[in-house]
Amino acid sequence: MNMEAVLTFLSTQGVDFALKIVGAVAAWIIGRWLISLAVSLVGKALERGKKLDATLTQYLKSIISVMLTMVLVLAILGIFGIQTTSFAALLAGAGLAIGAAWSGMLGNFAAGLFLQVLRPYNVGDFISAGGTTGTVQELGLFATTIVTLDNVKTIVGNNKVFSDNIQNFSAEPFRRVDCVAKVANTVDAQDAIARLRPAIAAIPNVKTSPAPDIEILEFTPEGPKLCVRPYTHNDHYWQVYFDTHKAVVETFGAAGYPVPETPVAHRTV
């Protein structure tokens, strides 16, 4: 490194360059604060209008934030004397290369637009999409944020969500709870079904119409398997799920049913 050239630069342009750095940092801090304020005001205005739901509101806020940040970056480049017109021309010339490198992000962006138009789910819906099951927290520009059942925030690319099956468990007012109960071969399956019907119907938040389905599901060497399927509102799914298992244990215990024996594997000597 030529120290003389460095010292010459510092003595002639060092102060000016330092001021530009300070100005750029100040512009970034103030600019980001103004962007956050603008996005917040736009969000409140959209929410006040009550014509857009939370999903679309978050999406529009993300677009505004990205666009204003790009303008801020170009303004900071102008502080250092970089011609933004030349910079834009350079980006246009390298458009094919950037498009190829960002094909995945562009795909996510396009998928996000389709998700906004088709609306297979909204913020707050419980869904299974892109290999992830949980509650939708945000539908962003490039990804959907889902909070899983074990309270883990998971970000899934919109392209993966859109190209895969989407299950929306919140789309219908109620859903079926699937449970299985096994009885021993010595137990009368019809007696077990008759005992379970009132016990399952008495569980809080179980719907009376449609009535719970309790039938023989299949036969095993240990005894018949019964399907126990009550219906409930989405908000009470897990409460009914666990209470159904408790009701099965209590009902079979009160009836004195034996525990189905597990067959012992025979070894050949």
N, C-alpha and C positions, 0 to 999 in steps of 0.2 A: 504494500500500500504506500502511495506517495504521500508522506506526511505533509510535505510542503503544499501540495494541492489541497489537502484537507484543511490546513491552517488558513490558506488563502480563501477557501470557500467560507469558513467560519467567520473570518474577519470581514468579508465583504457581504455575504448573504446570510450569515448565521442567525442574526437577529430577526431578519425578515422571515426566514424559514421557521424559526421557533414561534413567531407570532402566528404563522399560518397553521402550525400544529395546534397551538392553543385555540385558535379560532375554529379549527375543524372539530376539536374535542367539544368545545362549547356548543357549536352548531349541532353536533350529534346529540348531546344531552338535552338541549332545549328542544331540538326537533323531535326527538322521541317522546318528550313530555307533551309537546303539542299534538303529536299523532295520537298518543294515548287519550288525551283530552278530547280530540275530535272524534275518535272511534267511540268513546264513552257517550258523548253527546248524541251521536248518530244512533247508537244502540238504544238510548233512552227515548229518543224521538220515535224510533220504530216500535218500541214496546208500548209507548203511549198511544200510538195509533191503533193498536190491537187488530191490525189487518194482516200482520205477518206473525207466524208462530215462532217459537224459540229456535227451531232448527234453521230456518231461513235467515233469521236475524243474525245468528252467529256466523253464518256463511257470508253474508254481506259485510259484516264487520271485519272478517278475515281478509276479504278482497280489498276493502278500503285501506286496511293497515299495510298490506303488501304494496299497494300502489303508491301510497304516501311515503313509505320507506324507500322505494326506488327513486322517487323525486328527491328525497333528502340525500341519498348517496350521490346522485348527479350534482346536487348543489355543493356538496363537500368536495367533490372532484374539481369543481369550478374554482374553489378557494385556492387550490394548488396550481391553478393555471391550465388544467387539462381541459381541452376543448370538448365539451359534451357532444357537439355535433360530430366530431371525429370519432368519439367513443361510440356513438350510436351507429355510425357508418361501419366501424369495425365489427360491432355486434351483428349488423345486417350481413356483412360479408362472411362472417363465420356462422351464419344461421344454420346451415346444414349440419356442421359439426356439433354445435350446441344442441340442435334438435335431436341428433342421434344419441348424444351423451345423456340428454334429459328425457329420453323417450318414456322412461318409466314414470317420471314426475308428470309429464304431459298426459300420460295415460291416466294417472290418478286424478289429475285436474279434470279431464274430460268425463271420467266416471263420476266425479263429484257433481258435475253439472247435470248428468242424467239422473243421479240419485235425487237431486233437488226437484227435477221435473216429475219423475215417476213417484217419488215419495213412498218407497216401500216401508220406511220407518221414520219416526220423529225422535227428537230428544226426549228422554225419559222412557222410551219403549224398551222392553226386555226382548232381546233378539239373539239369534245365533247366525253369525255371518263371518265368512273368511276364517273359519276354524275357531272362532272365539264366541263364547256365550256370556252375555251380561247385559247391563243397562247402558243405553246410549247416552253419553255425556255431551258429545259434540260431533257434528258433521262439519268438518273443516274443508279447506280448499283441496287438500291432497289426501287427507286421511280421516277416518272415523275413530273417535275415542270411545272405548267401551270399558266400563268398570265391571270386572268379573264377579262371580259369586263370592270368591275369597277376598274381595276388595282390592284387587290389583288393577291399576289403570293400564289398559292395553291399547296401543295405537295400531290400527290396521289400515293399510293402503286402500283407498277407495276403489282402485282397479281390481284388487283381490276380492273386495266385498261384492262389487258389481258382477264379476265374472263367475262367482260361486253362488250356491243356493243361499237364499236369505229366508230365515224363519222368524216371523214376528209373533211372539207369544202374546203381545199386548193388543193385537189387531182385533181379536174377538173378546166379547165381554166375560166369557168364562172358558175354562179348559178342564180336561180330564186329568185326574191324578191316578197314575198307574202303580198299583202295589200288587204283590203276590203273597199268598198264604199257603203253606203246605200242611196237610194233615196226614196222619198215619193211615196205613191200609185198614186198620181195625176200626177206624172212625167212619161213620156214615156221612158222606160228603154233603148230602142234601140236608142233614141235620145241622152241619156246620154252616151251610149257606143260610138256613133259616135263622140261626142264632146271630149271624153277622149282619143281616139286613137291618134290624132295628138299631143295633149298636153303631153301625156306620152312619145311618140316617140321623142319629142323635148327636153326631159330632158338630160343633159350632161351625157355621158358614158353609156347610154342605148343602148343595141345592136339592130341592125336592123334585124339580123338573129341569132337565132329565134326572130320573132317579138313579142312584148308584147301581153299577153293573157288578154283580157277584155271581160268577158261574165257574164251572170246571174248565180250567185252561188246558191242562194236559195231565197225562199219567206218567208217574215215575216209579222205579222199583221200591222207593220208600213210601209212596202214597200219592194221592192226587194233589195237583197244584190248583189253587183257586185264584182267579183274577178278582181283585177287589179294586173297583174303579169308581170312586165318587167324583162328582163335578163341583167346581167352586169358582169363585171370582179370582182373577189373576192376583189380586192383592193378598189373598189368603192361601195361595197354593202350598207354601211350605208348612204352614200351620196345619192344614188338612192332611198333608202328606205324613207328617210325623204323628199326628193324632190318630190317623188310620192304623198305623203300625201298633200304636199303644192299644187301640181298641181290639185288634186281632189277638194280641197277647192276653189281654184281660178276659176276652170272651172265651177263648180256648182254655185258659186256665180255670175259669169258673165252671166250665163244662167238664173238667177233669180229663181232657183229651191227652193221650200219651204223646211224647215227643217223637216225631218220625225218626226211625233209626237209619243211620248211614250204613250202607252195605260194606262189609269188610272184604277187601280184595284178597283173593286166594293166591297163594304162591305155589308154584310148581317146584317140587324138590327134585 
